[in-house]
Amino acid sequence: MTNNKNLQWIVGGIALVVLPLILQSFGNAWVRIADIALLYVLLSLGLNIVVGYAGLLDLGYVAFYAVGAYMFGLMASPHLADNFAWFAAAFPNGLHTSLWLVIPAAAVIAAFFGALLGAPTLKLRGDYLAIVTLGFGEIIRIFLNNLDHPVNLTNGPKGIGQIDSVQIFGLDLGKRLELFGFDINSVTLYYYLFLALVLISIVICYRLQDSRVGRAWMAIREDEIAAKAMGINTRNLKLLAFAMGASFGGVSGAMFGAFQGFVSPESFSLMESVMIVAMVVLGGIGHLPGVILGAVLLSALPEVLRYVAGPLQAMTDGRLDAAILRQLLIALAMIIVMLLRPRGLWPSPEHGKSLTQKT
């Protein structure tokens, strides 16, 4: 049994490594879809800490994604040097920060904003918590959209461009790499970076799940009053959940900024938050394989449905907008799945219920 399981892990690992090289032969667009799917997996893993482990409904999670993206945009572009004379004097060539500094900085800054969100919501639950977090996400987006006057910090709706690509040990992921006579595109190189971050995040989540902190989160999720009566410090653990989950969003946002080379407030709308929550719920709340499955399906589905929406639009002589039609098809698919599988596509096993009574 153990040998079969090890063989499955090996085969799965080889498939993940070879996948972008196969997709690359069909065009960079397919590899790009895989890259975005990995970023959404990273976001979903972070939100799962808040929603799945601690049971705190967060509808403003995209705010931490935005914080990470804009932080990288400011630290790896000429924007600050172009708009602030004192900064240009200190850094004539702009601030081009190393990846090894960006990832910890994104995690720490996003965690700070997560704790900032968590502090005033400690006594809120359910719908009230959802409304407050929703407002927080919108406040961040509106700030990003308007902080171009009187001090141009975010460049407003025009966004920040000319963001550096990631460099690791002298390898520029923004450029094509030739290895043993085989061309590896930039999007494929980013795939391997994102895959490494996702694998590290999965290990962290599994360790958290089995730790004392993880079990305390789950106790709060099941019954907060009982957990408090048993001596669990619910205040600190809720703040830790918000901060820990936000740090994943910050890292994912920084990688999104590097991958796109451009960030703007449009990328961090309310719909993004709703989709990330849907990924966690659709896959299976609190169950890591289910969360990953939900993130991959919902991030890839809109791109796959392009090939369905196009012919349907042509059948109606262009009267239906393809983008709206795609959203309609996604919503229908989600409704059908949740009706057929109310606990998610891959829910966590219900311990004790699988045992059958012997007659």
LOTOR-445032 format. One record per residue: x, y, z of N, C-alpha, C, O in turn. Coordinates in steps of 0.1 Angstrom, whole numbers, plus 2048, in hexadecimal, padded with zeros to 3 digits. Layout:
N
XYZXYZXYZXYZ
...
! end
This chain:
359
8087F480080080080080980D8008068167F9
81380C80881C81880982381A7FC8258257F8
82880F7F682F8107E98268167DE82A81E7D6
8198127DE80F8187D480D8277D680C82E7CD
80D82A7E380B8397E68178417E281684C7DC
82383B7E582F8427E08308437D183484E7CC
82C8397CA82C8397BC8228447B682584B7AD
8178457BD80D84F7B981385D7BB8118667B2
81A8607C682086D7C882B86F7BD82C87B7B8
8328657BA83D8677B083786A7A283B87479B
82D86379E82686579182087379182187A787
81987779C81388479D81D88F79C81B899795
82988D7A28348977A283989979483B8A478F
83B88E78D84088E77F83689577683A89D76D
82989277881F89877081E8A777281D8AE768
8208AC77E8208BA78082C8C177A82B8CC775
8388BA77A8448C07748438C07648478CA75E
83D8B675F83C8B57508308BD74A8318C173F
8268BF75281A8C674D81C8D27458178D473A
8248DC74B8268E974382D8E773682B8EE72C
8368DD73583D8DA7298348D471E8368D7712
82A8CD7238208C87198178D37158148D4709
8128DB71E8098E671B8108F07128098F670A
81D8F27148248FC70C8248F96FD8249026F5
8238EC6FA8228E86EC8158EC6E58148ED6D9
80A8EE6EE7FD8F36E97FC9026E97F29086E4
8069096EF8069186EF80791C6FD804916707
80D9286FF81092E70C803931714803932720
7F893370D7EB9367147E892B71E7E392E729
7EA91F71A7E69137237EF91372F7EB91073A
7FC91672D80591673980292274280392174E
7FD92D73C7F99397447ED93574C7EC93A758
7E492E7477D892974F7DD92175B7D8922766
7E79187597EC9107647F391976E7F291677A
7FA92376A80092D7737F693477C7F8934788
7EC9397757E194077D7DA9367877D793A792
7D892A7827D292078B7DA91D7977D591C7A2
7E791D7967F091B7A27EF9277AB7F09257B7
7EE9337A67ED93F7AE7E093E7B67DF9427C2
7D593A7AF7C89387B67C992D7C17C292E7CB
7D09237BE7D29187C87D991E7D57D491B7E0
7E39267D37EA92D7DE7E09367E67E09367F2
7D893D7DE7CE9467E57C393D7ED7C09417F8
7BF9337E77B592A7ED7BA9237FA7B3922804
7C791F7F97CD9198057CE9238117CB92081C
7D093080D7D093A8187C393D81D7C193E82A
7B993E8157AB9408197A693482179E93682A
7AA92881D7A691C8257AA91D8337A391783C
7B59238367B99258447AF92D84C7AB929857
7AA9378467A094084C79293A84D78C939857
78E93584178093084077F92184477691D84C
78891983F78890B84178C90684F7858FE855
79790C85479C90886179690F86C791909876
79591D86B79092587678192887577B92D87F
77B92586A76D92886876993686875E93A86C
77293F86376F94D86276C95185377695084B
76095585075D95884276396683E75F970844
76C96583477397183077097482177496C818
76997F81F76598281176E98D80B76C993800
77899181378199C80E78F99780C79999F80D
79198A80A79E9848097A798A7FE7B398A7FE
7A098F7F37A79947E87B09A07EC7B99A47E5
7AC9A77F77B49B27FB7C29AF7FE7CB9B77FB
7C59A38047D399F8077DA99C7FA7E699E7F9
7D39967F07D89947E37DD9A17DD7E89A17D7
7D49AB7DE7D89B87D97E49BF7E07EC9C57D9
7E49BD7ED7EF9C37F57FD9BD7F08069C47EE
7FD9B07EE8099A97EA80D9AD7DC8199B07D9
8039AF7D38069B27C580C9C17C48159C37BD
8059CA7CB80A9D87CB8179DA7D281F9E27CE
8199D27DD8269D37E48319CF7DA83C9D67DA
82F9C47D383A9C07C983B9CA7BE8469CD7B9
82F9D07B98309DA7AF8389E67B383F9EB7AB
8379EA7C083E9F67C484D9F27C68569FB7C4
8509E67CB85E9E27CE8669DE7C28729DC7C3
85F9DB7B78669D67AB8629DD79E8629D7793
8609EA79F85D9F2793862A00795866A047A1
863A0878B868A1678C85EA20791860A2C790
852A1B795847A2479884BA2E7A3848A3A7A2
851A2A7AE854A327B985FA3D7B585EA487B9
869A387AE873A417A986EA4C7A0873A5779F
864A4879885EA5178E855A5C795854A6778F
850A597A0846A627A784BA697B3845A737B8
856A657B985CA6B7C586AA6F7C3873A667C1
86DA7C7C387BA807C1885A7B7CB890A777C8
881A7B7D888AA767E288DA677E1898A637E4
883A607DC885A517D988FA4F7CD897A477CD
88DA587C3895A577B78A4A5A7BB8ADA557B5
8A6A647C48B3A677C88BAA5C7D08C6A597CF
8B2A547D88B7A497E08B9A3D7D78C3A357D9
8B0A3B7CD8B1A2F7C48AFA347B68A4A337B1
8BAA387B08B9A3E7A28B3A357988ACA3978F
8B6A287998B2A1E7908A5A177948A0A0D78E
89EA1C79E892A167A4895A0B7AE8A1A077AF
88BA067B488D9FC7BE8899EE7B887D9EC7B5
8939E67B68919D97B08959CE7BA8A19CB7BC
88B9CA7C188D9C17CD88E9B37C98889AE7C0
8979AB7D189999D7CE88D9957D38859997DC
88B98A7CC8809817CF88097C7DE87697A7E4
88C97A7E388E9757F088A97F7FB88797B806
88998B7F78849958008759987FE86D99B807
8719977F186399A7EE8599907F484F9947FA
85C9837F48539797F985097A80884597B80C
85B97B81085997E81F85298B82184998C82A
85699581A84F9A381C8409A28188389A8820
83D99B80D82F99A80A82799381481C997818
82D98881A826980824824988831819988837
82E99083582E9978418249A384081C9A5849
8249AA83581C9B683380D9B18328049B8838
80B9A782B7FD9A28297F899C8377EC99E83A
80199683E7FD99184C7F999C8557F099B85D
8009A78547FD9B385C7EF9B88587E79BB861
7EC9B984B7DE9BD8477D49B384B7C99B784F
7D89A684C7CE99C8507CB99E85F7BF99D863
7D59A08677D39A38757CB9B08777C29B1880
7CD9BA86E7C69C686F7B79C486C7AF9CB872
7B49BB8637A69B88607A09B086B7959B286F
7A89A78717A399E87B7A09A48887969A188F
7A89AF88C7A69B58997989BA89C7939B78A7
7929C28937859C78967799BD89476E9C0897
77D9B188F7729A888B77199C89576B992892
77999D8A077A9918A976D98D8AF76B9818B2
7649968B17579938B774C9908AD74098D8B0
74F9918A074598F89574698089075097A890
73A97C88C73996E88673096E87A728978878
73196487272796286772696D85E72F973858
71997285C71697C85171D98985572199084B
71D98D86172399A86573299A8627379A485D
73998F86574798E86174998F85275299584D
74098884B74198883C74099783774799B82E
73699E83C7349AC8387409B583B7449BD832
7469B38477529BC84B75E9B98427649C283D
7609AC83F76C9A88377699AC8297739B0822
75D9AC82475A9B081775D9BF8157629C480B
7599C782075C9D581F76B9D882076F9E1819
7729D08277819D28287879D081A7909D8816
7839C68137889C38057859CE7FC78E9D27F4
7799D47FD7759DF7F477D9EC7F87809F37EF
77F9EE8047879FA8097959FA80379AA047FE
79B9EE8047A99ED7FE7A99F07EF7B19F77EA
79F9EA7E879F9EC7D979C9FB7D67A2A007CD
793A017DE790A107DB79DA187DE7A0A227D7
7A4A157E97B0A1C7EC7BAA1B7E17C0A257DC
7BCA0F7DC7C6A0C7D17C1A147C47CAA197BD
7B4A167C37AFA1D7B77B0A2C7B87B0A337AE
7B2A317C47B2A407C67BFA467CC7C0A527CD
7C9A3D7CF7D5A427D57DFA477CA7EBA447CA
7DAA4F7C17E2A557B77E2A647B87E8A6C7B0
7DBA697C27DAA787C47D6A7A7D37CEA737D8
7DDA847DA7E7A8D7D57F5A867D47FEA8C7CE
7F7A7B7DB803A737DA801A677D17F9A5F7D5
809A657C7807A5A7BD80EA4E7C381AA4B7BF
807A467CB80DA3A7D080AA2E7C8813A257C6
7FEA2D7C37F9A207BC7F6A237AD7F3A197A6
7F8A2F7A97F5A3379B7E6A317977E3A3178C
7DEA307A17CFA2F79F7CAA257967D0A1A796
7C0A2778E7BAA1D7857C4A1977A7C2A0F773
7CEA217777D8A1E76D7E1A137717E7A0C768
7E2A1077E7EAA057827F9A077817FEA1277D
8019FD7868109FE7868159F477C8129E877C
81D9F97728239F07688329F07698389F5773
8399EA7608479E875F84D9E176C8579E4771
8459D77708499D077C8539C57788529BE76E
85E9C47808689BA77D8639AC77D85A9A9784
8699A477486699577586F990780878996785
86B98478587397D79088097878B881972780
88A97A79389797479089C96B79C89C96F7A8
8A095F7998A49557A38B295079F8B494A795
8BC9537A88C994E7A58CE9527978D594B790
8CB95F7948CF9647878C796077B8C9965770
8BD95777D8B49537728A895C7728A095D77B
8A696376789B96C76588F96475F88F95F754
88496376887995B76387096275986795C753
87396F75686C97674C87297473E86C979734
87D96C73D88396973088395A72D883952736
88395772088394971C89094371F89B94971F
89093672389C92F72789E92371E89491B71B
8AA9227198AD9167108B590C7188C090F71D
8B090071A8B68F67228B78E971A8AD8E3716
8C38E57188C68D87108BF8D97028BA8CE6FE
8BF8E46FC8B98E66EF8AA8E76EF8A48E76E4
8A48E86FB8968E86FC8928F67028978FB70C
8898FD6FB88490A6FF87A90970A870902709
87C91071587391172086E920721876929724
86192271F85C92F71F85B93572D85C92E737
85994372D85894A73A84D94574284E94374F
84194373C83693E74483893074A83392D755
84092874484391B74984D91C75584B91575F
85692675485F92876085792D76C85A929777
84E93676984593B77483D92F77A83B92F786
83992677283191A77783991378283390F78C
84691177F84E90978984F91179685090B7A1
85191E7958529267A18459267A98459247B5
8399277A282C9277A982A9197AF8249187BA
82E90F7A882C9017AD8348FF7B982F8F97C3
8409047BA8489027C684290A7D28419047DD
83D9167CF83691D7DA8299167DF8269157EB
8229107D58169087D98198FC7E28138F97EB
8248F57DE8288E97E582C8ED7F38298E67FD
8348F87F58388FC80282B90080A82B8FD816
82290780481690B80B80D8FF80F8088FF81A
80D8F48078058E880B80C8E28178058DD820
8198E18178208DB82381D8E382F81A8DE83A
81D8F182E81A8F983A80C8F783F80A8F684B
8028F68357F48F48397F28E78407EB8E6849
7F98DC83B7F78CF8417FD8CF84F7F88C9858
8098D685180F8D785E8068DF8678058DB873
8008EA8627F78F286A7EA8EA86F7E68EA87A
7E58E28657D98DA8687DB8D08737D28CE87B
7E78CA8747E98C087F7EF8C688B7F28BF895
7F28D388B7F88D98977EE8DD8A17E28DC89F
7F38E18AD7EA8E68B87E28F28B37D68F48B7
7E88FB8AC7E19078A77D690389E7CB90889E
7D98FA8947CF8F588B7C38EF8927B78F188E
7C58E789C7BA8E08A37B28EA8AB7A68E98AD
7B98F58B07B28FF8B77A99078AE79E90B8B1
7AE90A8A17A691189779990989478E90E894
79B8FB8937908F38907868F289B77A8F1899
78B8F38A87828F48B377A9008B376E9008B6
78090C8B07799198AE76F9188A376491D8A5
77291189876991088D75C90889175190C88E
75E8FD8997538F589D74A8FB8A773E8FB8A6
7509018B27499078BC7529118C475A90C8CC
75191E8C175A9278C77589298D676292A8DD
74B9288DB7499298E974F91D8F175591F8FB
74E9118EB7549068F27639068F17699038FB
76890B8E677790D8E577C9168F07879148F6
7759228F177992C8FB778926909780929912
76E91E90C76C91891977790E91C77B90B928
77D9089127888FE9137969059157A08FE916
7969129157A291A9177A991E90B7B592390C
7A391D8FF7AA9218F37A89308F179D9368F3
7B39378EE7B39468ED7AE9498DF7B694A8D5
7A194A8DE79B94C8D179F9598CA7A09598BE
7A19638D27A59708CC7B296F8C47B39738B9
7BC96A8CB7CA9698C47C995F8B97D09628AF
7C29548BA7C294A8AF7BA94F8A37BE94C898
7B09578A57A995D89A7B29678927B3967886
7B997089A7C39798947CD97188C7D1976881
7D29668927DD95E88B7D795887E7DF958874
7CB95487F7C594E8727C49598677C795685C
7BF96586B7BE9708617CC97385B7CE97584F
7D69748647E39788607EA96D8587F097084D
7E896185C7EE9558557E89548477F095283D
7DB9548467D49538397D895F8307DA95D824
7D996B8367DC97782E7EA9768287ED97B81D
7F497082F80196F82A80296781D80A96A814
7FA95C81C7F995580F7F595D8047FA95D7F9
7EA9668077E596F7FD7EF9797F87F097C7ED
7F797E8028019887FF80C9827F58109897EC
8119767F881B96F7F081596D7E281C96F7D8
8099687E18029667D48019737CC8039737C0
7FD97D7D37FC98A7CC80A98F7C780A9947BC
81498E7CE8229927CA82698A7BD82B98F7B4
82397D7BD8269747B281D9787A682297879A
81197C7A880898179D80D98D79780D98F78B
81299779F8189A379A8249A17928269A7787
82D99779683999478F83598D78183B990777
82B98478282797D77682198676C824984760
81898F77081199776781A9A37628189A8757
8239A876B82B9B47688239C07698279CB765
8169BF76E80D9CB76F8029C87797FD9BD779
7FF9D17817F49CF78B7EB9DC78A7F09E7789
7DE9D978C7D49E478C7C99E07957C79D4797
7C19EA79A7B69E67A37AB9DD79D7A49D67A5
7AA9DD7907A09D57897A29C678C7989BE78C
7AE9C278F7B19B47917AD9AF79F7AD9A37A2
7A89B87A87A59B47B67979B87BA7959BF7C4
78E9B57B17809B87B37799AF7BD77F9A57C1
76D9B27C17659AA7CA76399C7C47639927CB
76299B7B675F98E7B076B9857B27699787B3
77798A7B37839817B678297B7C478496F7C5
77D9837CD77C97D7DB7719727DB7739687E1
7669757D475B96B7D476095E7CD75D9537D2
76895F7C376D9547BC77694C7C577693F7C4
77F9527CC78894B7D57809447E07849387E3
77694A7E676E9437F07679387E976692D7EF
7629397DD75B92F7D67649237D37609177D4
7719257D177B91B7CF77C9127DB77D9067DA
77D9197E777E9117F37719097F67728FE7FA
7669107F57599097F87568FE7EE7528F37F2
7589017E17568F77D775E8EA7D875A8DF7D6
76B8EC7DB7748E17DD7718D97E97718CC7E9
76F8DF7F476D8D88017738E080C7808DF80E
76C8E78147718F081F77A8E88287758DD82E
7868ED82B78F8E78357968DA83079E8D5838
7948D682479B8CA81F7A48CE8137A08D2809
7B18CD8167BB8D380C7BA8CD7FE7BA8D57F5
7B98C07FC7B78BB7EE7AB8C17E77AB8C47DC
7A08C27EF7948C87E97968D77E67918DB7DB
79C8DE7EE79F8ED7EC7A78EE7DF7A48F77D7
7B18E67DE7BA8E77D27B28E47C57B38EA7BB
7AA8D97C67A18D57BB7988E07B77968E47AB
7918E67C17888F27BE78F8FD7B87899047AF
79B9017BC7A290C7B77A69097A87A59127A0
7AB8FD7A57AF8FA7987A38FA78E7A4900783
7988F479378C8F478A78790278778490577C
78590A79277E91779078792178978392A783
79591F78A79E92878379F9257747A192D76C
79E9187717A091376379391475C793915750
78791276377A91175C77791D75477291C749
77992A75877693575077E935743778939738
78A93074379293073778D92572D78D927721
78A91A73378590F72B77791372477490F719
76F91A72C76291E72776292871C75892B716
76E92E71A76F93770E76C9307017669366F8
76F92370176D91B6F575E9176F375A9126E9
7579186FE7489156FE7409226FC7379226F4
74492D70273D93970173E93F6F37349456EF
74993D6EC74A9436DF74093E6D57399456CF
73F9306D473592B6CB72792E6CF71E9316C6
72492F6DC7169326E17139416DD7089446DA
71D94A6DE71B9586DA7189596CB7109606C7
7209506C371E9516B571094C6B170A9516A7
70A9426B96FD93D6B66F29476B86E79476B2
6F59516C16EB95C6C46EE9686BC6E99736BF
6F69676B26FA9736AA70097E6B26FF98A6AE
70897A6BC70F9846C470798C6CE70C9956D4
6FA9876D06F298F6D96F698C6E86F39956F1
6FC9816EA70197E6F87109816F971897D6F1
71398870372198B70672897F70B724978714
73497B70473B96F70873F96F71673F96471D
74497A71C74997B72973E97873373F97173D
73297E73172697C73A72296E73971E967743
72296872D71E95A72B727951732723947738
73495473273E94B73A73A94C74973B94174F
73895774E73495975C72795175F72694B76A
71E95175671194A75871493B75870E933761
71C93674F72092874F72792375B725918761
73092C76073892976D72E92877872F91F780
72593177971B93278471292578470F91F78E
70E92177870591577670D90977B708900782
71A9087777228FC77B7248FC78A7238F178F
72690779072790879F71A9047A671B8FC7B0
70F9087A17029057A77008F67A66FB8EF7B0
7028F079A7008E17987098D97A27058D07A8
7168DE7A371F8D67AB71B8D77BA71B8CD7C1
7178E37BF7138E57CD7068DD7D07048D97DB
6FD8DC7C66F18D47C86F48C57C96EE8BE7D1
6FD8C17C17008B27C170A8AF7CC7098A47D1
7138B87CF71E8B67D971E8C17E37278CA7E2
7148C27EC7138CE7F571F8D07FE7228DB803
7278C58017338C78097408C980174B8CA807
73E8CB7F474A8CD7EB74D8C17E37498B67E5
7568C47D975A8B97D07628AE7D77618A37D4
76B8B37E07738A97E87738AD7F677D8B37FB
7698AA7FD7688AF80B7708A781577589C811
7738AC82077B8A482A77389982F76689A831
77988D83277188183776B88484477188B84D
75F87F84675888085375C87485C75786985A
76587786576A86D86E75F86687675786D87C
75F85987675585287F74884E87774284487B
74585686C73985386573B84785B731842856
74784485874A83A84E74982C85474982284C
74982B86174881E86873A81986773082086A
73980D86372C80686272A7FD86E7337F6872
71D7FC87271B7F387D71A7E58797137E286E
7207DC8807207CE87D7137C888270F7CA88E
70D7C087A7017B987F7047AB8846FB7A4888
! end
